[in-house]
Amino acid sequence: MTDGDMERISSLKQQGKSAAAIAEVLCLPLNTVKSYLRRHPGTEDAHTCPQCGKAVTQNKGRKEKRFCSDRCRMGWWNAHQSEMNKKAYYTLVCQQCGKEFVSYGNQGRKFCSRECYGKHRRKPAEAVFGG
């Protein structure tokens, strides 16, 4: 590993890249990168916020932070919608009108809209009492 590789490892780690990502970018073995980061602990904890570039302080024993604040986190995700992994789309059938609709994140929905929900709640008296 050259001095240039060492500088690039430090630089990429400060940008918040993982050891695996650094190894792939620099075409170095993963264990080499991990060893370097272990031996140079100052580089491992130095993270910068991808939204504003400020340093991100890490809390010992907690999950690693990527952003310096909630404001930066929400701003970054709003600007990078294409990077979200949206898998929870469900195609369902409305119990009131029979129309197919798509629900995100809720597999248990029964109605396509509040209007159909209201109509279902206000069924005619004959239908309820069989008259």
N, CA, C and O atoms as a MOPAC input file, in Angstrom:
PM7 MOZYME 1SCF
protein

 N      0.85200 1    -1.17100 1     0.00000 1
 C      0.00000 1     0.00000 1     0.00000 1
 C      0.89800 1     1.23500 1     0.00000 1
 O      1.85000 1     1.32400 1     0.77600 1
 N      0.58900 1     2.16900 1    -0.86500 1
 C      1.41300 1     3.37400 1    -0.99500 1
 C      0.90200 1     4.48200 1    -0.06800 1
 O     -0.17500 1     4.38000 1     0.52000 1
 N      1.71100 1     5.54500 1     0.04300 1
 C      1.30100 1     6.69900 1     0.84500 1
 C      0.03900 1     7.33300 1     0.26600 1
 O     -0.81600 1     7.81600 1     1.00800 1
 N     -0.07000 1     7.33000 1    -1.05300 1
 C     -1.25700 1     7.87700 1    -1.71900 1
 C     -2.50200 1     7.09100 1    -1.35900 1
 O     -3.57000 1     7.66700 1    -1.15200 1
 N     -2.36400 1     5.75000 1    -1.28200 1
 C     -3.49800 1     4.91000 1    -0.88600 1
 C     -3.94000 1     5.23800 1     0.54000 1
 O     -5.13300 1     5.29800 1     0.83600 1
 N     -2.95600 1     5.44900 1     1.41500 1
 C     -3.27300 1     5.76600 1     2.80400 1
 C     -4.04400 1     7.08600 1     2.89800 1
 O     -5.01100 1     7.19200 1     3.65300 1
 N     -3.62000 1     8.07200 1     2.14200 1
 C     -4.30200 1     9.36800 1     2.14700 1
 C     -5.71000 1     9.24000 1     1.59600 1
 O     -6.65000 1     9.83800 1     2.12100 1
 N     -5.85200 1     8.45200 1     0.52900 1
 C     -7.17700 1     8.27100 1    -0.08100 1
 C     -8.10600 1     7.49100 1     0.84700 1
 O     -9.30300 1     7.77300 1     0.89200 1
 N     -7.57300 1     6.51000 1     1.59100 1
 C     -8.38800 1     5.77900 1     2.56200 1
 C     -8.91500 1     6.75200 1     3.61100 1
 O    -10.10100 1     6.73800 1     3.93900 1
 N     -8.02800 1     7.59900 1     4.13700 1
 C     -8.43500 1     8.58100 1     5.14700 1
 C     -9.48600 1     9.53300 1     4.58500 1
 O    -10.47500 1     9.83900 1     5.25100 1
 N     -9.27100 1     9.99300 1     3.37400 1
 C    -10.19400 1    10.92200 1     2.74000 1
 C    -11.56700 1    10.28600 1     2.51800 1
 O    -12.59500 1    10.89400 1     2.81600 1
 N    -11.57700 1     9.07100 1     1.99700 1
 C    -12.84800 1     8.38300 1     1.73700 1
 C    -13.58300 1     8.05800 1     3.03600 1
 O    -14.81100 1     8.11600 1     3.08600 1
 N    -12.83500 1     7.71600 1     4.08500 1
 C    -13.46300 1     7.41800 1     5.36900 1
 C    -14.10300 1     8.68100 1     5.94500 1
 O    -15.18300 1     8.61100 1     6.53200 1
 N    -13.45200 1     9.82900 1     5.78400 1
 C    -14.01000 1    11.09000 1     6.26100 1
 C    -15.27200 1    11.46300 1     5.49600 1
 O    -16.12500 1    12.18000 1     6.01800 1
 N    -15.39500 1    10.98400 1     4.27000 1
 C    -16.60400 1    11.23600 1     3.48500 1
 C    -17.73600 1    10.30600 1     3.88100 1
 O    -18.84900 1    10.41900 1     3.36800 1
 N    -17.44800 1     9.37300 1     4.80800 1
 C    -18.48200 1     8.48200 1     5.30600 1
 C    -18.55600 1     7.14700 1     4.59500 1
 O    -19.51100 1     6.39900 1     4.80200 1
 N    -17.57700 1     6.82500 1     3.76500 1
 C    -17.58300 1     5.55300 1     3.04300 1
 C    -17.23500 1     4.40300 1     3.98600 1
 O    -16.48100 1     4.57500 1     4.94400 1
 N    -17.79100 1     3.24100 1     3.70300 1
 C    -17.48700 1     2.05900 1     4.50900 1
 C    -16.16500 1     1.45400 1     4.05600 1
 O    -15.64500 1     1.80300 1     2.99600 1
 N    -15.62900 1     0.55000 1     4.86100 1
 C    -14.36500 1    -0.11200 1     4.51600 1
 C    -14.50600 1    -0.89000 1     3.21100 1
 O    -13.59200 1    -0.88500 1     2.38700 1
 N    -15.63300 1    -1.55200 1     3.01800 1
 C    -15.85800 1    -2.32200 1     1.79400 1
 C    -15.89900 1    -1.41900 1     0.57400 1
 O    -15.34100 1    -1.75700 1    -0.47000 1
 N    -16.55900 1    -0.26300 1     0.69900 1
 C    -16.63500 1     0.67700 1    -0.42400 1
 C    -15.25400 1     1.23600 1    -0.75700 1
 O    -14.91000 1     1.39400 1    -1.92800 1
 N    -14.46900 1     1.53200 1     0.27100 1
 C    -13.11200 1     2.05000 1     0.06100 1
 C    -12.25300 1     1.01100 1    -0.63700 1
 O    -11.52300 1     1.32800 1    -1.57600 1
 N    -12.34200 1    -0.24200 1    -0.17300 1
 C    -11.54900 1    -1.31400 1    -0.77800 1
 C    -11.90500 1    -1.48200 1    -2.25300 1
 O    -11.02800 1    -1.71600 1    -3.08400 1
 N    -13.18700 1    -1.36400 1    -2.57200 1
 C    -13.62100 1    -1.51300 1    -3.96600 1
 C    -13.11400 1    -0.36900 1    -4.83500 1
 O    -12.65100 1    -0.58900 1    -5.95500 1
 N    -13.20300 1     0.86200 1    -4.31300 1
 C    -12.76600 1     2.03600 1    -5.07900 1
 C    -11.26500 1     2.00000 1    -5.34300 1
 O    -10.81400 1     2.31300 1    -6.44500 1
 N    -10.49300 1     1.61700 1    -4.32600 1
 C     -9.03400 1     1.64100 1    -4.44300 1
 C     -8.44000 1     0.32700 1    -4.95300 1
 O     -7.22600 1     0.21600 1    -5.12900 1
 N     -9.29800 1    -0.66200 1    -5.18800 1
 C     -8.84500 1    -1.98300 1    -5.65300 1
 C     -7.82000 1    -2.58900 1    -4.68800 1
 O     -6.78100 1    -3.11000 1    -5.09400 1
 N     -8.15300 1    -2.49800 1    -3.39000 1
 C     -7.30200 1    -3.06100 1    -2.34500 1
 C     -8.08200 1    -4.16300 1    -1.63000 1
 O     -9.31300 1    -4.14600 1    -1.63100 1
 N     -7.38100 1    -5.12100 1    -1.02100 1
 C     -8.09000 1    -6.13600 1    -0.23900 1
 C     -8.82900 1    -5.50300 1     0.94000 1
 O     -8.32700 1    -4.56400 1     1.55900 1
 N     -9.99900 1    -6.00800 1     1.24300 1
 C    -10.82100 1    -5.46600 1     2.32100 1
 C    -10.08700 1    -5.49900 1     3.65000 1
 O    -10.14800 1    -4.53700 1     4.41500 1
 N     -9.39100 1    -6.59900 1     3.93400 1
 C     -8.68400 1    -6.70300 1     5.21900 1
 C     -7.55700 1    -5.68800 1     5.33200 1
 O     -7.24300 1    -5.24900 1     6.43800 1
 N     -6.95000 1    -5.30900 1     4.23600 1
 C     -5.90200 1    -4.28600 1     4.25900 1
 C     -6.49100 1    -2.94900 1     4.69100 1
 O     -5.91900 1    -2.24100 1     5.52000 1
 N     -7.63600 1    -2.61800 1     4.11700 1
 C     -8.29600 1    -1.35800 1     4.46700 1
 C     -8.73400 1    -1.38000 1     5.92700 1
 O     -8.53100 1    -0.40300 1     6.64700 1
 N     -9.33600 1    -2.49200 1     6.37300 1
 C     -9.77400 1    -2.59600 1     7.76600 1
 C     -8.59600 1    -2.48000 1     8.72500 1
 O     -8.70000 1    -1.81800 1     9.75800 1
 N     -7.48100 1    -3.11500 1     8.39200 1
 C     -6.28700 1    -3.04500 1     9.24500 1
 C     -5.78800 1    -1.61200 1     9.35300 1
 O     -5.44500 1    -1.14700 1    10.44000 1
 N     -5.74700 1    -0.90700 1     8.21300 1
 C     -5.28500 1     0.48000 1     8.21900 1
 C     -6.20200 1     1.32800 1     9.11100 1
 O     -5.72300 1     2.13200 1     9.91000 1
 N     -7.51000 1     1.14600 1     8.97100 1
 C     -8.45100 1     1.93600 1     9.76600 1
 C     -8.34800 1     1.61900 1    11.25100 1
 O     -8.51300 1     2.50600 1    12.08900 1
 N     -8.07600 1     0.35700 1    11.58200 1
 C     -7.91000 1    -0.02400 1    12.99100 1
 C     -6.65100 1     0.61600 1    13.58100 1
 O     -6.64300 1     1.03300 1    14.73900 1
 N     -5.59200 1     0.68700 1    12.77600 1
 C     -4.31500 1     1.23300 1    13.26600 1
 C     -4.30000 1     2.75200 1    13.29200 1
 O     -3.44200 1     3.35600 1    13.93700 1
 N     -5.22400 1     3.36200 1    12.60700 1
 C     -5.30800 1     4.82400 1    12.55800 1
 C     -6.70500 1     5.24100 1    12.99500 1
 O     -7.53100 1     5.63000 1    12.16900 1
 N     -6.97000 1     5.15800 1    14.31300 1
 C     -8.33600 1     5.37700 1    14.80200 1
 C     -8.88100 1     6.77900 1    14.56400 1
 O    -10.09800 1     6.96300 1    14.54500 1
 N     -8.03200 1     7.75300 1    14.38700 1
 C     -8.51100 1     9.11900 1    14.12400 1
 C     -9.30100 1     9.19800 1    12.83400 1
 O    -10.20700 1    10.02200 1    12.71000 1
 N     -8.96800 1     8.34900 1    11.86900 1
 C     -9.67100 1     8.39700 1    10.59000 1
 C    -11.00300 1     7.67800 1    10.65800 1
 O    -11.90700 1     7.98300 1     9.88100 1
 N    -11.13900 1     6.73800 1    11.56400 1
 C    -12.35800 1     5.92500 1    11.59700 1
 C    -13.55000 1     6.70000 1    12.14800 1
 O    -14.67700 1     6.49400 1    11.69800 1
 N    -13.32200 1     7.58500 1    13.11400 1
 C    -14.42300 1     8.29600 1    13.72500 1
 C    -14.74900 1     9.61900 1    13.03500 1
 O    -15.74500 1    10.25900 1    13.37200 1
 N    -13.93300 1    10.03000 1    12.08800 1
 C    -14.15200 1    11.31400 1    11.42900 1
 C    -15.13700 1    11.14700 1    10.27400 1
 O    -14.78500 1    10.63400 1     9.21200 1
 N    -16.36700 1    11.58500 1    10.49500 1
 C    -17.39000 1    11.52600 1     9.46100 1
 C    -17.87200 1    12.93100 1     9.16400 1
 O    -17.89600 1    13.78800 1    10.04700 1
 N    -18.25200 1    13.16200 1     7.92800 1
 C    -18.84500 1    14.44200 1     7.58100 1
 C    -20.25900 1    14.20000 1     7.08000 1
 O    -20.55700 1    13.16700 1     6.48200 1
 N    -21.10900 1    15.15900 1     7.33300 1
 C    -22.50600 1    15.08800 1     6.91900 1
 C    -22.57200 1    15.22500 1     5.39900 1
 O    -22.01500 1    16.17700 1     4.85300 1
 N    -23.23900 1    14.29600 1     4.69500 1
 C    -23.30900 1    14.39100 1     3.23300 1
 C    -24.16300 1    15.57400 1     2.76300 1
 O    -24.08200 1    15.95900 1     1.59700 1
 N    -24.97500 1    16.15400 1     3.64400 1
 C    -25.83200 1    17.27200 1     3.25900 1
 C    -25.11200 1    18.60600 1     3.39100 1
 O    -25.12000 1    19.41200 1     2.46100 1
 N    -24.48200 1    18.84600 1     4.55600 1
 C    -23.88700 1    20.16200 1     4.80000 1
 C    -22.36200 1    20.14500 1     4.90700 1
 O    -21.73100 1    21.19800 1     4.81400 1
 N    -21.75600 1    18.96200 1     5.10100 1
 C    -20.30000 1    18.86100 1     5.17600 1
 C    -19.72500 1    19.05200 1     6.56700 1
 O    -18.50900 1    18.97300 1     6.73800 1
 N    -20.57000 1    19.30300 1     7.57500 1
 C    -20.06800 1    19.46600 1     8.94200 1
 C    -19.66000 1    18.11100 1     9.51700 1
 O    -20.10600 1    17.06500 1     9.04600 1
 N    -18.80700 1    18.14600 1    10.54100 1
 C    -18.37500 1    16.92000 1    11.20200 1
 C    -19.55300 1    16.31900 1    11.97400 1
 O    -20.34800 1    17.03900 1    12.57700 1
 N    -19.64800 1    14.99200 1    11.94400 1
 C    -20.70700 1    14.28400 1    12.65200 1
 C    -20.08700 1    13.60900 1    13.87000 1
 O    -19.14800 1    12.82300 1    13.74300 1
 N    -20.61200 1    13.91800 1    15.03600 1
 C    -20.08400 1    13.30300 1    16.25500 1
 C    -20.79600 1    11.98300 1    16.49300 1
 O    -22.02100 1    11.89600 1    16.41800 1
 N    -20.00600 1    10.95900 1    16.78000 1
 C    -20.54200 1     9.62000 1    17.00700 1
 C    -20.61900 1     9.36400 1    18.50400 1
 O    -19.72600 1     9.75800 1    19.25500 1
 N    -21.68300 1     8.70800 1    18.93200 1
 C    -21.84200 1     8.31700 1    20.33000 1
 C    -21.37000 1     6.88400 1    20.49900 1
 O    -21.78300 1     5.99400 1    19.75500 1
 N    -20.51000 1     6.66500 1    21.47300 1
 C    -19.95700 1     5.33700 1    21.73000 1
 C    -21.07500 1     4.36500 1    22.08700 1
 O    -21.95200 1     4.69000 1    22.88700 1
 N    -21.04500 1     3.18800 1    21.50100 1
 C    -22.02700 1     2.16000 1    21.80600 1
 C    -23.37500 1     2.35400 1    21.13200 1
 O    -24.30300 1     1.59100 1    21.40400 1
 N    -23.51600 1     3.34200 1    20.26700 1
 C    -24.76800 1     3.60700 1    19.56500 1
 C    -24.57200 1     3.34500 1    18.08100 1
 O    -23.44500 1     3.18900 1    17.61100 1
 N    -25.67000 1     3.29800 1    17.35200 1
 C    -25.61100 1     3.11000 1    15.90700 1
 C    -24.87400 1     4.28300 1    15.26700 1
 O    -24.99700 1     5.42200 1    15.71600 1
 N    -24.11500 1     3.99800 1    14.22600 1
 C    -23.32300 1     5.02600 1    13.56500 1
 C    -24.22300 1     6.05700 1    12.89100 1
 O    -25.13300 1     5.70500 1    12.14100 1
 N    -23.95800 1     7.33600 1    13.16600 1
 C    -24.73200 1     8.42100 1    12.56400 1
 C    -24.16100 1     8.75800 1    11.19600 1
 O    -22.95100 1     8.68800 1    10.98400 1
 N    -25.02800 1     9.11800 1    10.28200 1
 C    -24.59300 1     9.51900 1     8.94900 1
 C    -24.75300 1    11.02600 1     8.75900 1
 O    -24.01400 1    11.63700 1     7.98700 1
 N    -25.71300 1    11.62400 1     9.46000 1
 C    -26.01800 1    13.04200 1     9.31100 1
 C    -25.83200 1    13.76200 1    10.63800 1
 O    -25.91300 1    13.15300 1    11.70400 1
 N    -25.57800 1    15.07600 1    10.56000 1
 C    -25.33300 1    15.85400 1    11.77900 1
 C    -26.63100 1    16.22100 1    12.48900 1
 O    -26.61200 1    16.48400 1    13.69100 1
 N    -27.75400 1    16.24400 1    11.77900 1
 C    -29.02300 1    16.62400 1    12.39500 1
 C    -30.18800 1    16.01400 1    11.61600 1
 O    -30.02000 1    15.52100 1    10.50100 1
 N    -31.36800 1    16.05900 1    12.22700 1
 C    -32.57600 1    15.57800 1    11.55000 1
 C    -32.88500 1    16.44000 1    10.32400 1
 O    -33.35300 1    15.93500 1     9.30300 1
 N    -32.62400 1    17.72300 1    10.43400 1
 C    -32.88200 1    18.63000 1     9.30700 1
 C    -32.05500 1    18.22900 1     8.08900 1
 O    -32.58100 1    18.18200 1     6.97700 1
 N    -30.77200 1    17.93900 1     8.28200 1
 C    -29.90700 1    17.50200 1     7.17200 1
 C    -30.34400 1    16.13900 1     6.64500 1
 O    -30.35100 1    15.91000 1     5.43600 1
 N    -30.70900 1    15.23000 1     7.56000 1
 C    -31.12800 1    13.88400 1     7.15000 1
 C    -32.36000 1    13.95200 1     6.25400 1
 O    -32.39500 1    13.33100 1     5.19100 1
 N    -33.37600 1    14.71200 1     6.68700 1
 C    -34.60500 1    14.81100 1     5.90200 1
 C    -34.36800 1    15.56300 1     4.59400 1
 O    -34.93400 1    15.21100 1     3.55900 1
 N    -33.53600 1    16.59300 1     4.64500 1
 C    -33.22600 1    17.34500 1     3.42800 1
 C    -32.52100 1    16.49100 1     2.39500 1
 O    -32.81700 1    16.56500 1     1.20300 1
 N    -31.57600 1    15.67000 1     2.86800 1
 C    -30.83000 1    14.81000 1     1.94000 1
 C    -31.75100 1    13.76300 1     1.31400 1
 O    -31.71100 1    13.55300 1     0.10100 1
 N    -32.58700 1    13.09900 1     2.13400 1
 C    -33.48400 1    12.06600 1     1.59400 1
 C    -34.54400 1    12.66200 1     0.68300 1
 O    -34.94600 1    12.01900 1    -0.28700 1
 N    -35.00400 1    13.86800 1     0.96600 1
 C    -35.97000 1    14.51400 1     0.06300 1
 C    -35.33600 1    14.83200 1    -1.28400 1
 O    -36.00700 1    14.79400 1    -2.31500 1
 N    -34.04500 1    15.14400 1    -1.27500 1
 C    -33.34300 1    15.45700 1    -2.51800 1
 C    -32.89300 1    14.20200 1    -3.27000 1
 O    -32.55500 1    14.28300 1    -4.45100 1
 N    -32.88400 1    13.04600 1    -2.60500 1
 C    -32.40300 1    11.79600 1    -3.21200 1
 C    -33.47100 1    10.71000 1    -3.14800 1
 O    -33.20000 1     9.59700 1    -2.69500 1
 N    -34.67500 1    11.02500 1    -3.59600 1
 C    -35.79100 1    10.07700 1    -3.55100 1
 C    -35.49000 1     8.79700 1    -4.32400 1
 O    -35.97000 1     7.72200 1    -3.96300 1
 N    -34.69600 1     8.91100 1    -5.38700 1
 C    -34.41400 1     7.74400 1    -6.22900 1
 C    -33.57700 1     6.69200 1    -5.49400 1
 O    -33.56600 1     5.53100 1    -5.90300 1
 N    -32.88100 1     7.06900 1    -4.42700 1
 C    -32.04800 1     6.13100 1    -3.69000 1
 C    -32.81900 1     5.38100 1    -2.60400 1
 O    -32.26900 1     4.49800 1    -1.94700 1
 N    -34.08400 1     5.73200 1    -2.41700 1
 C    -34.90000 1     5.03000 1    -1.42600 1
 C    -35.30400 1     3.67300 1    -1.97500 1
 O    -35.54900 1     3.50900 1    -3.17000 1
 N    -35.36700 1     2.72100 1    -1.08400 1
 C    -35.71200 1     1.35500 1    -1.46200 1
 C    -37.16300 1     1.10400 1    -1.05300 1
 O    -37.44000 1     0.59500 1     0.03300 1
 N    -38.07500 1     1.47100 1    -1.94200 1
 C    -39.50200 1     1.35200 1    -1.63300 1
 C    -40.01900 1     0.00900 1    -2.12400 1
 O    -40.27200 1    -0.17000 1    -3.31600 1
 N    -40.17400 1    -0.93300 1    -1.20100 1
 C    -40.60100 1    -2.27900 1    -1.56500 1
 C    -42.01900 1    -2.58900 1    -1.10000 1
 O    -42.59100 1    -3.59500 1    -1.51900 1
 N    -42.59100 1    -1.76100 1    -0.25700 1
 C    -43.84400 1    -2.11100 1     0.39000 1
 C    -45.07100 1    -1.60600 1    -0.36600 1
 O    -45.96100 1    -1.01400 1     0.24400 1
 N    -45.13900 1    -1.82500 1    -1.67400 1
 C    -46.32000 1    -1.48000 1    -2.45500 1
 C    -47.22400 1    -2.69800 1    -2.54500 1
 O    -46.76500 1    -3.78800 1    -2.88800 1
 N    -48.50800 1    -2.52400 1    -2.23800 1
 C    -49.45900 1    -3.62200 1    -2.28600 1
 C    -50.61700 1    -3.24900 1    -3.20100 1
 O    -51.14000 1    -2.13900 1    -3.11200 1
 N    -51.02400 1    -4.16400 1    -4.08300 1
 C    -52.19100 1    -3.96500 1    -4.92400 1
 C    -53.36600 1    -4.66200 1    -4.24900 1
 O    -53.34300 1    -5.87400 1    -4.03600 1
 N    -54.40500 1    -3.87500 1    -3.91200 1
 C    -55.54900 1    -4.37900 1    -3.16600 1
 C    -56.84300 1    -4.05500 1    -3.91400 1
 O    -56.82800 1    -3.28700 1    -4.87600 1
 N    -57.95900 1    -4.63700 1    -3.47600 1
 C    -59.26900 1    -4.38600 1    -4.07300 1
 C    -60.15900 1    -3.74300 1    -3.01900 1
 O    -60.27600 1    -4.24900 1    -1.90300 1
 N    -60.78600 1    -2.62700 1    -3.37600 1
 C    -61.66100 1    -1.89400 1    -2.46600 1
 C    -62.90200 1    -2.74100 1    -2.15600 1
 O    -63.51800 1    -3.28900 1    -3.07000 1
 N    -63.26800 1    -2.84900 1    -0.88000 1
 C    -64.43600 1    -3.63700 1    -0.47000 1
 C    -65.74700 1    -2.94800 1    -0.83400 1
 O    -66.78800 1    -3.60200 1    -0.88700 1
 N    -65.71600 1    -1.65400 1    -1.08200 1
 C    -66.93600 1    -0.92000 1    -1.39500 1
 C    -67.20600 1    -0.87500 1    -2.89900 1
 O    -68.27700 1    -1.27700 1    -3.35100 1
 N    -66.22700 1    -0.38200 1    -3.67900 1
 C    -66.47700 1    -0.18400 1    -5.11200 1
 C    -65.86200 1    -1.27000 1    -5.99600 1
 O    -66.17900 1    -1.34500 1    -7.18300 1
 N    -64.99700 1    -2.10400 1    -5.44400 1
 C    -64.39100 1    -3.19000 1    -6.20900 1
 C    -63.22800 1    -2.77000 1    -7.08400 1
 O    -62.69200 1    -3.58200 1    -7.83800 1
 N    -62.83000 1    -1.50800 1    -6.99300 1
 C    -61.72600 1    -0.98300 1    -7.80500 1
 C    -60.38400 1    -1.40200 1    -7.20500 1
 O    -60.22500 1    -1.43600 1    -5.98400 1
 N    -59.41900 1    -1.72100 1    -8.07100 1
 C    -58.06300 1    -2.01400 1    -7.59100 1
 C    -57.36500 1    -0.71200 1    -7.24000 1
 O    -57.52700 1     0.29400 1    -7.93200 1
 N    -56.57900 1    -0.73200 1    -6.15400 1
 C    -55.79900 1     0.43800 1    -5.76600 1
 C    -54.47500 1    -0.02600 1    -5.18400 1
 O    -54.33300 1    -1.18000 1    -4.78100 1
 N    -53.50600 1     0.88200 1    -5.14200 1
 C    -52.17800 1     0.57000 1    -4.63600 1
 C    -52.00400 1     1.24700 1    -3.29000 1
 O    -52.28100 1     2.43700 1    -3.14000 1
 N    -51.54400 1     0.48300 1    -2.31700 1
 C    -51.29600 1     0.98800 1    -0.97000 1
 C    -49.81000 1     0.83400 1    -0.67500 1
 O    -49.22100 1    -0.20900 1    -0.95800 1
 N    -49.20300 1     1.87900 1    -0.10400 1
 C    -47.79100 1     1.79400 1     0.26700 1
 C    -47.67800 1     1.59700 1     1.77000 1
 O    -48.11700 1     2.44300 1     2.54900 1
 N    -47.09100 1     0.48300 1     2.17300 1
 C    -46.78400 1     0.24100 1     3.57400 1
 C    -47.92400 1    -0.30100 1     4.41500 1
 O    -47.71800 1    -0.58600 1     5.59500 1
 N    -49.12000 1    -0.45500 1     3.85700 1
 C    -50.24000 1    -0.95000 1     4.64800 1
 C    -50.96300 1    -2.03600 1     3.86500 1
 O    -51.75600 1    -1.74800 1     2.96900 1
 N    -50.68700 1    -3.25700 1     4.20400 1
 C    -51.25500 1    -4.40300 1     3.51000 1
 C    -52.70200 1    -4.65600 1     3.94700 1
 O    -53.43300 1    -5.39000 1     3.28200 1
 N    -53.10900 1    -4.05400 1     5.05800 1
 C    -54.42400 1    -4.32600 1     5.60400 1
 C    -55.50800 1    -3.33300 1     5.20500 1
 O    -56.62000 1    -3.41400 1     5.72800 1
 N    -55.23000 1    -2.40100 1     4.29900 1
 C    -56.26500 1    -1.43900 1     3.88700 1
 C    -57.42200 1    -2.14800 1     3.21100 1
 O    -57.23200 1    -3.15100 1     2.52300 1
 N    -58.62100 1    -1.62200 1     3.41000 1
 C    -59.81500 1    -2.25000 1     2.84200 1
 C    -60.50100 1    -1.37500 1     1.81700 1
 O    -61.25300 1    -1.87700 1     0.98200 1
 N    -60.25700 1    -0.07400 1     1.86200 1
 C    -60.96200 1     0.85900 1     0.99400 1
 C    -59.97100 1     1.72400 1     0.22800 1
 O    -58.87800 1     2.01900 1     0.71300 1
 N    -60.37100 1     2.12600 1    -0.98100 1
 C    -59.48100 1     2.92800 1    -1.82000 1
 C    -59.47100 1     4.39400 1    -1.40900 1
 O    -58.52600 1     5.11700 1    -1.72500 1
 N    -60.52000 1     4.84600 1    -0.70200 1
 C    -60.60300 1     6.25700 1    -0.31100 1
 C    -61.47300 1     6.40600 1     0.92400 1
 O    -62.14700 1     5.46700 1     1.34600 1
 N    -61.44800 1     7.59900 1     1.49500 1
 C    -62.31300 1     7.88500 1     2.64500 1
 C    -63.77600 1     7.90400 1     2.21100 1
 O    -64.67500 1     7.58500 1     2.98800 1
 N    -63.99100 1     8.28000 1     0.96900 1
 C    -65.36100 1     8.29900 1     0.43800 1
 C    -65.95700 1     6.88900 1     0.44600 1
 O    -67.08600 1     6.69900 1     0.89900 1
 N    -65.21300 1     5.90600 1    -0.04700 1
 C    -65.69700 1     4.52800 1    -0.05600 1
 C    -65.86700 1     3.99900 1     1.37000 1
 O    -66.80500 1     3.25100 1     1.64600 1
 N    -64.97900 1     4.37700 1     2.25700 1
 C    -65.10100 1     3.97800 1     3.65800 1
 C    -66.40500 1     4.51600 1     4.23900 1
 O    -67.12200 1     3.80000 1     4.93800 1
 N    -66.71200 1     5.79900 1     3.94200 1
 C    -67.93700 1     6.42100 1     4.43800 1
 C    -69.17700 1     5.75300 1     3.87100 1
 O    -70.14100 1     5.51800 1     4.60000 1
 N    -69.16400 1     5.44300 1     2.57300 1
 C    -70.30400 1     4.77000 1     1.94400 1
 C    -70.52600 1     3.39200 1     2.57200 1
 O    -71.66600 1     2.97500 1     2.77600 1
 N    -69.45000 1     2.70000 1     2.87200 1
 C    -69.55000 1     1.37500 1     3.47700 1
 C    -70.17700 1     1.46800 1     4.87300 1
 O    -70.95300 1     0.60000 1     5.27300 1
 N    -69.83600 1     2.52100 1     5.59900 1
 C    -70.37300 1     2.71800 1     6.95600 1
 C    -71.84600 1     3.08900 1     6.92600 1
 O    -72.59100 1     2.74500 1     7.84300 1
 N    -72.28100 1     3.80300 1     5.85700 1
 C    -73.67100 1     4.27300 1     5.76600 1
 C    -74.45200 1     3.43100 1     4.76100 1
 O    -75.00600 1     3.96600 1     3.80100 1
 N    -74.49700 1     2.14500 1     4.97200 1
 C    -75.27000 1     1.26300 1     4.08700 1
 C    -76.75700 1     1.56100 1     4.25800 1
 O    -77.17900 1     1.98100 1     5.33500 1
 N    -77.56100 1     1.35000 1     3.20700 1
 C    -79.02500 1     1.58700 1     3.33500 1
 C    -79.61700 1     0.66100 1     4.39200 1
 O    -79.07700 1    -0.41300 1     4.65600 1
 N    -80.71900 1     1.07500 1     4.98900 1
 C    -81.35900 1     0.31800 1     6.07300 1
 C    -81.81400 1    -1.05300 1     5.60300 1
 O    -81.75700 1    -2.00900 1     6.37600 1
 N    -82.27300 1    -1.18300 1     4.33100 1
 C    -82.72400 1    -2.49000 1     3.83500 1
 C    -81.59300 1    -3.49600 1     3.83300 1
 O    -81.79400 1    -4.66300 1     4.17100 1
 N    -80.42400 1    -3.05800 1     3.46100 1
 C    -79.28200 1    -3.97900 1     3.39200 1
 C    -78.89400 1    -4.44800 1     4.79000 1
 O    -78.45100 1    -5.58400 1     4.96400 1
 N    -79.05700 1    -3.59000 1     5.77500 1
 C    -78.66300 1    -3.93200 1     7.12800 1
 C    -79.70300 1    -4.84100 1     7.79300 1
 O    -79.34800 1    -5.81700 1     8.45400 1
 N    -81.00100 1    -4.51000 1     7.61300 1
 C    -82.05500 1    -5.25100 1     8.30900 1
 C    -82.74400 1    -6.28500 1     7.43200 1
 O    -83.65700 1    -6.96300 1     7.90300 1
 N    -82.34000 1    -6.43200 1     6.17100 1
 C    -82.88900 1    -7.43900 1     5.27600 1
 C    -84.34200 1    -7.20200 1     4.91100 1
 O    -85.11200 1    -8.14800 1     4.74100 1
 N    -84.71500 1    -5.93200 1     4.79100 1
 C    -86.10100 1    -5.66500 1     4.62600 1
 C    -86.57800 1    -5.23100 1     3.33500 1
 O    -87.77400 1    -4.99400 1     3.16700 1

